[in-house]
């Protein structure tokens, strides 16, 4: 009898083991997916794009059918936090010219939306100028999109029968590279694999579970969570000026990649058989100070002292109305550190006051180019656009030059400011209209707009008719909200002089809006206008006595004014809603101390120091203890 235990066992081959492991795993996963489907769990990629346009297998468009049974492409719902709602036929109708407008938030129409963007104006002008052609103008400006993602989007558009690409992608290059540095470091295949996983319901369930376990903080907010609602303080949610430092090598690298992406766009346009138009940058040169300045790290202590002394004297000269002395002191400071952006801006302002326009323009441009946090296109970006257009034989609408010409005709100088821009880069509605007209001029010269030219009178009638049509469709409430959000972003960035007018504009459209008035009040306080600030706070509290967000800033402001009893009352109310706010405890302790209420002062300051230790709080606590000692 054979010993069965000694029988030779057959060795299972490795690939069979793999199959035996793989098949049950797949069955289990598919079962989970079906269960989650019936439970209503949606994939993450249905509601948001966690890869913010970097993963090319998360498309920008979804295909559906309209009531006539025609296939229609529309911007994916998960992309609508960056894009306007836009849709168009997958197949281009006969006698149609299809124009795709690409770029960042200016193309989008920020701080408003598509209707008043240059794309919206083009969409209205073209049928009036050439009614025999069916025109499609599709606005694909993406908020915070820069050249890398614009080129990736353009790749999706190549098979969709484009006739013209209009590209205005200039201001976001340095922002995108900082904000999404982690995305750029990942190989494309890794992003693609992650994007595939993000389409599963199992991943969505795990994502929800992990988010519930982990308390959210500002630091946890991912780039994919940036909301455009406030342009949306995107620096506050991702990176801010503090994340930027002078790095010439990094800037040169960003510029190189920008040039590569412009060439990629030109190749894609050629591949599709479409014409290509680039637009040069225009920005708020005169009414927007640099976002961040840094003294050279190479300066000695003596040089820093000399610089600070020169700036101090310049500020005194400005306060005295002595522009010549101010210019002299600022030039001394720039001899110490020629690359200090804020000083160049102050010099430009002083020279402008003296009507020395050519010198002022050079100083303002230097301030823009030396901004450590360059959220306006630099001179190098401008040159790169020009070079790319020339190299590709593309059309070039010289927006910066044309707007400078307009400024010179209207104001006598070329330094564009708040007359044309709502913030650092976003043009007014009127400038969007003018840009559309300049684009039309180029299209006519190139033959793309084949209709016969119209005389000046007829053109004026078309402009007036189009303006009435667009302006009559503006939602003033939505416009007011946009202005309020813009004011909040500028206020957050410390640009109080620029934020205050936008908050005032918002109040004209949103009568007695609490948030707008709070921003305006705080701007006026920071601009050294305490009486006007106090008046705004009083109006705010009269209209909205329960507006909790104003209690703390108002209480702190009253402390500064020496109105300690009233400050105490509002700071106590602030703590009812934010019991662990260290600033509220510290400010309340300061008010108690000034009122001689040392026991209460010690209690408040001790709590503040526990929540957020600081030398200033320690000093006040010491004073309170001394006041309390017999």
Secondary structure per residue as TSV (DSSP state, phi and psi in degrees):
chain	resnum	aa	ss	phi	psi
A	1	X	-	360.0	132.3
A	2	X	-	-76.8	143.6
A	3	X	-	-79.9	107.9
A	4	X	G	-64.4	-33.4
A	5	X	G	-66.2	-22.1
A	6	X	G	-93.7	1.2
A	7	X	S	-61.0	146.2
A	8	X	-	-70.3	128.2
A	9	X	-	-92.9	142.0
A	10	X	-	-81.1	129.6
A	11	X	-	-80.8	126.5
A	12	X	-	-75.9	127.8
A	13	X	-	-68.6	155.8
A	14	X	H	-62.4	-37.7
A	15	X	H	-70.7	-28.5
A	16	X	H	-69.9	-39.1
A	17	X	H	-58.4	-41.6
A	18	X	H	-62.7	-43.5
A	19	X	H	-64.4	-44.9
A	20	X	H	-61.7	-31.5
A	21	X	H	-80.3	-37.8
A	22	X	H	-73.1	-44.2
A	23	X	H	-62.6	-49.9
A	24	X	H	-61.2	-35.4
A	25	X	H	-63.2	-44.1
A	26	X	H	-64.8	-41.9
A	27	X	H	-61.7	-43.6
A	28	X	H	-63.0	-43.1
A	29	X	H	-65.0	-44.1
A	30	X	H	-63.6	-37.5
A	31	X	H	-62.2	-45.4
A	32	X	H	-59.6	-42.8
A	33	X	H	-62.1	-42.4
A	34	X	H	-66.0	-43.0
A	35	X	H	-61.5	-45.2
A	36	X	H	-66.7	-33.7
A	37	X	H	-61.0	-47.5
A	38	X	H	-68.6	-24.3
A	39	X	T	-83.4	-3.1
A	40	X	T	84.3	15.4
A	41	X	-	-77.6	126.9
A	42	X	-	-103.5	144.5
A	43	X	-	-59.4	148.5
A	44	X	H	-55.7	-40.3
A	45	X	H	-69.8	-10.5
A	46	X	H	-73.8	-29.9
A	47	X	H	-110.0	-25.3
A	48	X	-	-153.1	159.1
A	49	X	-	-104.9	101.2
A	50	X	T	-67.4	-9.6
A	51	X	T	-110.8	13.2
A	52	X	T	39.8	39.9
A	53	X	T	92.7	-2.1
A	54	X	-	-84.1	-30.1
A	55	X	-	-87.4	113.5
A	56	X	T	-74.0	-12.6
A	57	X	T	-91.1	10.9
A	58	X	S	-106.4	95.0
A	59	X	-	-68.6	159.9
A	60	X	S	-84.2	-14.2
A	61	X	E	-127.4	152.1
A	62	X	E	-119.1	146.9
A	63	X	E	-100.4	133.2
A	64	X	E	-147.3	-177.9
A	65	X	E	-118.9	140.9
A	66	X	-	-86.6	-176.0
A	67	X	T	-64.2	-22.8
A	68	X	T	-87.5	1.9
A	69	X	S	82.7	9.2
A	70	X	-	-86.8	145.4
A	71	X	E	-75.4	128.9
A	72	X	E	-126.8	137.1
A	73	X	E	-101.7	135.6
A	74	X	E	-136.2	153.4
A	75	X	E	-60.0	133.2
A	76	X	-	-57.8	141.3
A	77	X	G	-55.2	-34.6
A	78	X	G	-74.8	-3.1
A	79	X	G	-105.5	-5.0
A	80	X	T	-73.3	-7.1
A	81	X	T	-76.7	-13.4
A	82	X	T	-113.1	-22.6
A	83	X	S	-123.7	155.5
A	84	X	-	-70.2	155.5
A	85	X	-	-69.2	121.0
A	86	X	-	-140.4	144.3
A	87	X	E	-146.7	154.2
A	88	X	E	-162.7	159.8
A	89	X	E	-68.8	142.1
A	90	X	S	-62.4	-40.1
A	91	X	S	-99.0	133.6
A	92	X	-	-77.6	128.5
A	93	X	-	-63.9	161.2
A	94	X	T	-62.5	151.2
A	95	X	T	57.2	35.2
A	96	X	E	-115.9	140.0
A	97	X	E	-112.9	122.4
A	98	X	E	-106.1	120.5
A	99	X	E	-115.5	125.0
A	100	X	E	-104.4	123.4
A	101	X	E	-100.6	122.0
A	102	X	E	-121.8	152.2
A	103	X	E	153.3	-151.2
A	104	X	S	-104.4	-142.2
A	105	X	H	-73.0	-23.5
A	106	X	H	-67.0	-44.9
A	107	X	H	-60.9	-40.8
A	108	X	H	-55.3	-39.2
A	109	X	T	113.5	11.6
A	110	X	T	-57.5	144.9
A	111	X	T	-82.5	3.4
A	112	X	S	-98.1	-130.1
A	113	X	-	-146.7	-162.2
A	114	X	G	-58.4	-41.1
A	115	X	G	-51.4	-44.9
A	116	X	G	-101.8	9.1
A	117	X	S	-75.5	166.9
A	118	X	H	-61.6	-27.6
A	119	X	H	-65.9	-44.6
A	120	X	H	-61.2	-40.6
A	121	X	H	-65.4	-43.0
A	122	X	H	-59.2	-42.7
A	123	X	H	-59.0	-32.4
A	124	X	H	-85.4	-37.1
A	125	X	H	-70.7	-44.1
A	126	X	H	-58.5	-46.5
A	127	X	H	-65.1	-26.5
A	128	X	H	-75.4	-30.7
A	129	X	H	-86.4	-30.8
A	130	X	-	-140.9	80.2
A	131	X	T	-71.8	-11.2
A	132	X	T	-82.0	-9.5
A	133	X	S	-111.5	142.5
A	134	X	E	-88.7	120.3
A	135	X	E	-106.0	134.6
A	136	X	E	-120.4	116.8
A	137	X	E	-115.9	112.2
A	138	X	E	-111.1	117.4
A	139	X	E	-87.2	108.6
A	140	X	E	-118.7	36.9
A	141	X	E	-71.9	129.0
A	142	X	-	-111.5	128.8
A	143	X	T	-62.0	126.7
A	144	X	T	69.2	4.7
A	145	X	-	-70.6	134.6
A	146	X	-	-119.9	-170.4
A	147	X	H	-60.1	-34.3
A	148	X	H	-60.8	-49.8
A	149	X	H	-78.4	-28.1
A	150	X	H	-63.1	-43.7
A	151	X	H	-64.5	-39.3
A	152	X	H	-63.6	-40.3
A	153	X	H	-65.0	-41.4
A	154	X	H	-60.2	-34.2
A	155	X	H	-60.7	-37.6
A	156	X	H	-66.8	-25.9
A	157	X	H	-87.5	-16.2
A	158	X	G	-54.5	-44.3
A	159	X	G	-77.4	-0.8
A	160	X	G	-98.3	27.7
A	161	X	-	57.8	50.3
A	162	X	-	-72.7	148.4
A	163	X	S	-104.3	-28.0
A	164	X	E	-153.2	134.8
A	165	X	E	-107.8	125.6
A	166	X	E	-108.3	119.5
A	167	X	E	-117.7	117.1
A	168	X	E	-123.5	81.8
A	169	X	-	-125.6	91.9
A	170	X	-	-136.6	-31.7
A	171	X	S	-95.1	-13.6
A	172	X	-	-102.0	4.2
A	173	X	H	-57.3	-50.0
A	174	X	H	-74.9	-31.8
A	175	X	H	-65.7	-46.7
A	176	X	H	-63.7	-41.5
A	177	X	H	-67.6	-31.9
A	178	X	H	-78.3	-49.1
A	179	X	H	-63.1	-41.7
A	180	X	T	-111.8	35.4
A	181	X	H	-55.0	-39.8
A	182	X	H	-62.7	-36.1
A	183	X	H	-65.2	-42.0
A	184	X	H	-66.8	-27.6
A	185	X	H	-77.0	-17.2
A	186	X	S	-88.3	137.1
A	187	X	-	-62.0	148.0
A	188	X	H	-56.0	-36.3
A	189	X	H	-66.7	-31.0
A	190	X	H	-67.7	-45.6
A	191	X	H	-60.8	-41.0
A	192	X	H	-64.0	-43.2
A	193	X	H	-63.6	-44.0
A	194	X	H	-63.0	-37.7
A	195	X	H	-66.1	-36.6
A	196	X	H	-63.7	-45.0
A	197	X	H	-61.2	-37.2
A	198	X	T	-65.5	-12.7
A	199	X	T	-85.9	-5.5
A	200	X	S	-91.6	152.2
A	201	X	H	-76.3	-27.8
A	202	X	H	-62.1	-42.9
A	203	X	H	-63.3	-41.1
A	204	X	H	-60.8	-41.9
A	205	X	H	-64.6	-44.6
A	206	X	H	-63.0	-38.7
A	207	X	H	-63.7	-43.8
A	208	X	H	-62.8	-42.1
A	209	X	H	-63.1	-45.0
A	210	X	H	-67.3	-36.6
A	211	X	H	-66.8	-32.2
A	212	X	H	-73.3	-33.2
A	213	X	H	-71.6	-34.2
A	214	X	S	-100.5	119.2
A	215	X	-	-65.4	136.1
A	216	X	-	-81.5	143.5
A	217	X	-	-133.9	168.7
A	218	X	G	-59.3	-34.8
A	219	X	G	-70.2	-21.7
A	220	X	G	-82.5	-11.2
A	221	X	-	-66.5	127.3
A	222	X	-	-89.0	158.2
A	223	X	G	-54.5	-33.9
A	224	X	G	-66.5	-14.0
A	225	X	G	-94.4	6.4
A	226	X	-	-67.0	126.6
A	227	X	-	-101.7	131.3
A	228	X	G	-79.4	-3.4
A	229	X	G	-55.1	-31.8
A	230	X	G	-116.9	29.3
A	231	X	G	63.6	20.6
A	232	X	G	-77.3	71.3
A	233	X	G	44.7	42.8
A	234	X	H	-60.6	-28.9
A	235	X	H	-65.8	-36.6
A	236	X	H	-67.2	-30.6
A	237	X	H	-91.4	-15.5
A	238	X	S	-126.0	-76.9
A	239	X	-	-129.1	159.1
A	240	X	-	-133.7	179.5
A	241	X	G	-51.6	-31.7
A	242	X	G	-63.0	-22.7
A	243	X	G	-81.8	-7.9
A	244	X	-	-102.4	137.2
A	245	X	-	-140.1	159.2
A	246	X	-	-61.6	124.6
A	247	X	-	-151.5	87.7
A	248	X	H	-63.8	-35.5
A	249	X	H	-65.7	-42.7
A	250	X	H	-63.3	-42.6
A	251	X	H	-63.6	-39.8
A	252	X	H	-63.7	-36.3
A	253	X	H	-68.2	-41.3
A	254	X	H	-61.1	-43.5
A	255	X	H	-62.3	-41.6
A	256	X	H	-60.6	-46.7
A	257	X	H	-66.1	-32.2
A	258	X	H	-62.8	-45.2
A	259	X	H	-61.7	-39.8
A	260	X	H	-61.2	-43.3
A	261	X	H	-68.7	-35.0
A	262	X	H	-64.4	-40.5
A	263	X	H	-64.5	-38.4
A	264	X	H	-61.5	-42.0
A	265	X	H	-62.4	-42.4
A	266	X	H	-62.3	-41.0
A	267	X	H	-65.8	-38.9
A	268	X	H	-66.2	-40.2
A	269	X	H	-63.1	-43.3
A	270	X	H	-63.1	-42.4
A	271	X	H	-60.2	-36.5
A	272	X	H	-84.3	-11.9
A	273	X	T	79.9	11.7
A	274	X	-	-94.1	155.6
A	275	X	E	-77.1	159.2
A	276	X	E	-130.4	134.6
A	277	X	E	-127.6	127.0
A	278	X	E	-102.7	150.2
A	279	X	E	-120.1	130.2
A	280	X	-	-77.8	157.2
A	281	X	-	-73.8	146.3
A	282	X	-	-130.4	144.4
A	283	X	-	-150.1	167.1
A	284	X	-	-75.8	100.5
A	285	X	-	-86.7	-41.0
A	286	X	S	-94.4	-29.5
A	287	X	S	-108.5	16.8
A	288	X	-	-133.6	113.5
A	289	X	-	-76.4	161.3
A	290	X	-	-59.9	149.4
A	291	X	S	-74.9	-29.1
A	292	X	-	-156.4	138.9
A	293	X	-	-125.3	150.0
A	294	X	-	-138.4	135.8
A	295	X	-	-71.1	147.7
A	296	X	-	-58.8	135.2
A	297	X	T	-68.7	-14.2
A	298	X	T	-85.9	-6.2
A	299	X	-	-70.6	139.9
A	300	X	-	-77.4	169.6
A	301	X	H	-62.2	-40.0
A	302	X	H	-63.0	-41.1
A	303	X	H	-65.2	-40.4
A	304	X	H	-62.8	-41.1
A	305	X	H	-63.2	-42.7
A	306	X	H	-62.4	-42.2
A	307	X	H	-61.9	-49.7
A	308	X	H	-63.4	-36.8
A	309	X	H	-65.4	-42.6
A	310	X	H	-64.5	-41.1
A	311	X	H	-64.7	-42.8
A	312	X	H	-60.1	-44.1
A	313	X	H	-66.4	-35.7
A	314	X	H	-64.4	-41.3
A	315	X	H	-66.0	-37.8
A	316	X	H	-64.4	-41.3
A	317	X	H	-64.3	-39.0
A	318	X	H	-65.2	-43.1
A	319	X	H	-61.1	-31.1
A	320	X	T	-86.5	-3.0
A	321	X	T	76.4	19.9
A	322	X	-	-99.9	84.4
A	323	X	H	-65.2	-37.0
A	324	X	H	-62.3	-43.9
A	325	X	H	-67.4	-37.1
A	326	X	H	-60.6	-46.4
A	327	X	H	-61.0	-43.1
A	328	X	H	-59.5	-46.6
A	329	X	H	-66.9	-39.4
A	330	X	H	-67.4	-34.7
A	331	X	H	-68.5	-33.2
A	332	X	H	-62.8	-44.3
A	333	X	H	-61.9	-39.7
A	334	X	H	-73.5	-22.6
A	335	X	H	-67.0	-33.6
A	336	X	H	-72.8	-45.8
A	337	X	-	-139.3	93.1
A	338	X	T	-66.4	-13.9
A	339	X	T	-105.4	13.6
A	340	X	-	-80.3	110.2
A	341	X	H	-62.5	-45.9
A	342	X	H	-62.0	-37.7
A	343	X	H	-65.9	-40.2
A	344	X	H	-62.1	-38.9
A	345	X	H	-64.6	-44.8
A	346	X	H	-61.9	-37.5
A	347	X	H	-65.2	-44.4
A	348	X	H	-58.5	-41.5
A	349	X	H	-63.8	-43.1
A	350	X	H	-67.0	-42.6
A	351	X	H	-65.2	-36.8
A	352	X	H	-62.5	-42.0
A	353	X	H	-61.2	-27.5
A	354	X	T	-91.9	7.7
A	355	X	T	62.9	23.9
A	356	X	-	-93.1	73.4
A	357	X	H	-67.3	-40.5
A	358	X	H	-63.5	-45.7
A	359	X	H	-66.3	-38.5
A	360	X	H	-63.2	-41.9
A	361	X	H	-62.9	-41.2
A	362	X	H	-62.6	-40.3
A	363	X	H	-67.3	-42.6
A	364	X	H	-63.2	-40.7
A	365	X	H	-66.1	-38.5
A	366	X	H	-61.8	-40.7
A	367	X	H	-61.8	-42.1
A	368	X	H	-64.1	-46.6
A	369	X	H	-68.8	-27.5
A	370	X	T	-96.7	4.5
A	371	X	-	-59.3	123.8
A	372	X	S	-66.4	-29.4
A	373	X	S	-112.6	81.1
A	374	X	-	-80.1	88.6
A	375	X	-	-95.0	4.4
A	376	X	S	-118.6	141.7
A	377	X	-	-59.5	131.4
A	378	X	-	-81.6	172.8
A	379	X	H	-59.8	-34.9
A	380	X	H	-65.7	-38.0
A	381	X	H	-63.9	-43.8
A	382	X	H	-57.5	-47.3
A	383	X	H	-65.0	-35.9
A	384	X	H	-63.7	-39.2
A	385	X	H	-64.2	-45.7
A	386	X	H	-60.6	-44.9
A	387	X	H	-64.4	-41.9
A	388	X	H	-63.6	-41.1
A	389	X	H	-64.8	-44.3
A	390	X	H	-64.3	-42.9
A	391	X	H	-65.0	-37.7
A	392	X	H	-90.2	-7.3
A	393	X	T	68.2	27.8
A	394	X	-	-86.9	160.5
A	395	X	E	-68.5	152.7
A	396	X	E	-135.1	117.2
A	397	X	E	-97.0	112.9
A	398	X	-	-85.2	75.8
A	399	X	H	-57.0	-47.1
A	400	X	H	-59.3	-46.2
A	401	X	H	-67.4	-45.3
A	402	X	H	-64.8	-40.0
A	403	X	H	-69.9	-34.9
A	404	X	H	-62.1	-41.2
A	405	X	H	-61.6	-44.0
A	406	X	H	-62.3	-43.0
A	407	X	H	-60.7	-40.6
A	408	X	H	-66.2	-39.8
A	409	X	H	-66.1	-39.4
A	410	X	H	-86.7	-34.3
A	411	X	H	-121.1	-8.9
A	412	X	S	87.1	7.6
A	413	X	S	-152.0	173.1
A	414	X	-	-107.4	10.7
A	415	X	-	-91.9	94.1
A	416	X	-	-64.4	139.9
A	417	X	-	-143.5	-145.9
A	418	X	T	-68.5	-11.4
A	419	X	T	-66.6	-23.7
A	420	X	T	-119.0	-18.2
A	421	X	B	-126.0	143.6
A	422	X	S	-85.5	-20.3
A	423	X	S	-152.4	-139.6
A	424	X	S	-74.5	-31.9
A	425	X	S	-138.4	-15.9
A	426	X	-	-87.2	118.7
A	427	X	B	-72.5	161.1
A	428	X	-	-69.8	168.0
A	429	X	H	-59.9	-39.1
A	430	X	H	-64.2	-37.3
A	431	X	H	-72.1	-35.7
A	432	X	H	-58.4	-43.0
A	433	X	H	-61.9	-43.4
A	434	X	H	-65.7	-38.5
A	435	X	H	-62.0	-41.0
A	436	X	H	-60.1	-39.9
A	437	X	H	-66.8	-38.3
A	438	X	H	-66.0	-37.9
A	439	X	H	-63.6	-42.8
A	440	X	H	-60.3	-40.2
A	441	X	H	-59.6	-42.7
A	442	X	H	-67.2	-40.2
A	443	X	H	-63.6	-35.7
A	444	X	H	-69.5	-43.9
A	445	X	H	-63.6	-34.6
A	446	X	H	-81.4	-10.2
A	447	X	T	88.5	-2.4
A	448	X	S	-66.0	-38.4
A	449	X	S	-95.4	99.5
A	450	X	-	-86.3	-9.4
A	451	X	S	-62.0	153.9
A	452	X	-	-64.2	141.2
A	453	X	-	-59.4	150.1
A	454	X	-	-108.0	155.0
A	455	X	-	-75.1	169.1
A	456	X	H	-60.7	-38.3
A	457	X	H	-66.0	-45.5
A	458	X	H	-63.7	-40.5
A	459	X	H	-63.9	-40.4
A	460	X	H	-61.9	-39.1
A	461	X	H	-65.1	-40.3
A	462	X	H	-64.6	-43.0
A	463	X	H	-62.5	-44.4
A	464	X	H	-65.2	-42.0
A	465	X	H	-64.7	-43.6
A	466	X	H	-66.3	-41.3
A	467	X	H	-61.9	-43.1
A	468	X	H	-63.1	-39.0
A	469	X	H	-64.4	-47.2
A	470	X	H	-71.7	-47.9
A	471	X	H	-64.7	-29.3
A	472	X	T	-72.3	-14.8
A	473	X	T	-101.8	0.8
A	474	X	-	-71.3	132.7
A	475	X	-	-85.0	104.1
A	476	X	H	-65.0	-30.9
A	477	X	H	-66.3	-46.5
A	478	X	H	-62.4	-37.2
A	479	X	H	-64.9	-41.3
A	480	X	H	-62.5	-41.9
A	481	X	H	-62.0	-41.1
A	482	X	H	-61.4	-43.1
A	483	X	H	-66.4	-39.2
A	484	X	H	-61.5	-45.0
A	485	X	H	-65.3	-36.4
A	486	X	H	-64.6	-42.5
A	487	X	H	-60.0	-39.8
A	488	X	H	-64.5	-40.8
A	489	X	H	-65.1	-46.0
A	490	X	H	-63.6	-38.7
A	491	X	H	-63.0	-44.7
A	492	X	H	-59.2	-38.0
A	493	X	T	-76.5	-0.7
A	494	X	T	81.4	12.1
A	495	X	-	-95.1	69.0
A	496	X	H	-66.2	-35.8
A	497	X	H	-64.5	-31.0
A	498	X	H	-89.5	-29.0
A	499	X	H	-73.5	-36.9
A	500	X	H	-58.1	-46.6
A	501	X	H	-62.5	-36.0
A	502	X	H	-68.3	-37.6
A	503	X	H	-64.9	-39.6
A	504	X	H	-64.2	-41.7
A	505	X	H	-60.6	-41.5
A	506	X	H	-62.7	-39.4
A	507	X	H	-66.8	-26.4
A	508	X	H	-68.3	-30.7
A	509	X	H	-96.9	-28.0
A	510	X	S	-117.1	84.4
A	511	X	T	-55.0	127.0
A	512	X	T	58.5	30.5
A	513	X	-	-67.2	125.8
A	514	X	H	-65.3	-46.5
A	515	X	H	-64.3	-42.8
A	516	X	H	-62.3	-41.7
A	517	X	H	-69.4	-35.1
A	518	X	H	-63.5	-44.2
A	519	X	H	-61.5	-45.3
A	520	X	H	-61.0	-45.0
A	521	X	H	-60.5	-45.1
A	522	X	H	-69.9	-34.6
A	523	X	H	-61.9	-46.7
A	524	X	H	-62.3	-38.7
A	525	X	H	-60.5	-46.2
A	526	X	H	-72.7	-19.7
A	527	X	T	-88.6	5.9
A	528	X	T	78.1	31.1
A	529	X	-	-120.9	69.6
A	530	X	H	-62.6	-35.2
A	531	X	H	-66.4	-43.7
A	532	X	H	-67.1	-37.8
A	533	X	H	-63.3	-44.4
A	534	X	H	-61.9	-40.1
A	535	X	H	-62.3	-40.3
A	536	X	H	-66.9	-40.3
A	537	X	H	-62.0	-40.1
A	538	X	H	-66.5	-39.8
A	539	X	H	-63.5	-43.0
A	540	X	H	-58.5	-46.6
A	541	X	H	-74.3	-26.7
A	542	X	H	-69.9	-41.0
A	543	X	H	-79.3	-34.5
A	544	X	-	-135.5	70.9
A	545	X	T	-63.1	-19.2
A	546	X	T	-100.1	13.5
A	547	X	-	-77.6	93.6
A	548	X	T	-61.7	-32.6
A	549	X	H	-64.5	-18.6
A	550	X	H	-90.1	-12.0
A	551	X	H	-61.5	-46.4
A	552	X	H	-68.3	-53.2
A	553	X	H	-61.5	-35.7
A	554	X	H	-67.9	-43.0
A	555	X	H	-61.0	-42.2
A	556	X	H	-65.7	-38.4
A	557	X	H	-65.1	-42.3
A	558	X	H	-63.1	-35.4
A	559	X	H	-58.0	-45.6
A	560	X	H	-61.2	-34.0
A	561	X	H	-83.0	-4.2
A	562	X	T	80.9	12.4
A	563	X	-	-92.8	71.6
A	564	X	H	-70.3	-36.1
A	565	X	H	-64.5	-45.8
A	566	X	H	-67.8	-38.1
A	567	X	H	-59.2	-45.0
A	568	X	H	-56.7	-43.3
A	569	X	H	-62.0	-44.4
A	570	X	H	-73.1	-33.2
A	571	X	H	-69.7	-35.1
A	572	X	H	-62.7	-42.4
A	573	X	H	-65.7	-37.4
A	574	X	H	-60.3	-39.4
A	575	X	H	-72.5	-21.3
A	576	X	H	-63.5	-32.3
A	577	X	H	-98.7	-24.4
A	578	X	-	-131.9	74.9
A	579	X	T	-66.2	-17.3
A	580	X	T	-111.8	25.3
A	581	X	-	-85.1	113.1
A	582	X	H	-64.7	-32.0
A	583	X	H	-69.5	-36.6
A	584	X	H	-66.1	-43.3
A	585	X	H	-63.5	-43.6
A	586	X	H	-64.5	-43.1
A	587	X	H	-67.5	-38.4
A	588	X	H	-65.3	-40.2
A	589	X	H	-61.0	-39.2
A	590	X	H	-63.3	-42.7
A	591	X	H	-64.7	-45.6
A	592	X	H	-58.3	-43.1
A	593	X	H	-61.6	-44.8
A	594	X	H	-65.5	-28.1
A	595	X	T	-89.3	2.7
A	596	X	T	77.4	15.9
A	597	X	-	-94.3	70.4
A	598	X	H	-64.3	-37.3
A	599	X	H	-61.7	-46.5
A	600	X	H	-66.7	-36.6
A	601	X	H	-61.6	-45.4
A	602	X	H	-61.3	-43.0
A	603	X	H	-61.1	-47.4
A	604	X	H	-68.3	-43.9
A	605	X	H	-69.8	-35.2
A	606	X	H	-62.5	-44.0
A	607	X	H	-63.3	-42.3
A	608	X	H	-60.9	-42.0
A	609	X	H	-70.0	-29.8
A	610	X	H	-69.0	-39.9
A	611	X	H	-75.2	-39.1
A	612	X	S	-151.9	89.2
A	613	X	-	-59.6	136.7
A	614	X	-	-154.3	148.0
A	615	X	H	-58.5	-37.0
A	616	X	H	-63.6	-42.4
A	617	X	H	-66.8	-39.9
A	618	X	H	-59.2	-41.3
A	619	X	H	-64.4	-45.3
A	620	X	H	-64.2	-37.2
A	621	X	H	-64.3	-39.3
A	622	X	H	-62.6	-41.8
A	623	X	H	-63.7	-40.4
A	624	X	H	-64.8	-39.8
A	625	X	H	-67.4	-39.3
A	626	X	H	-65.5	-39.6
A	627	X	H	-64.5	-31.0
A	628	X	H	-84.4	-16.1
A	629	X	-	-75.1	146.3
A	630	X	-	-66.8	360.0
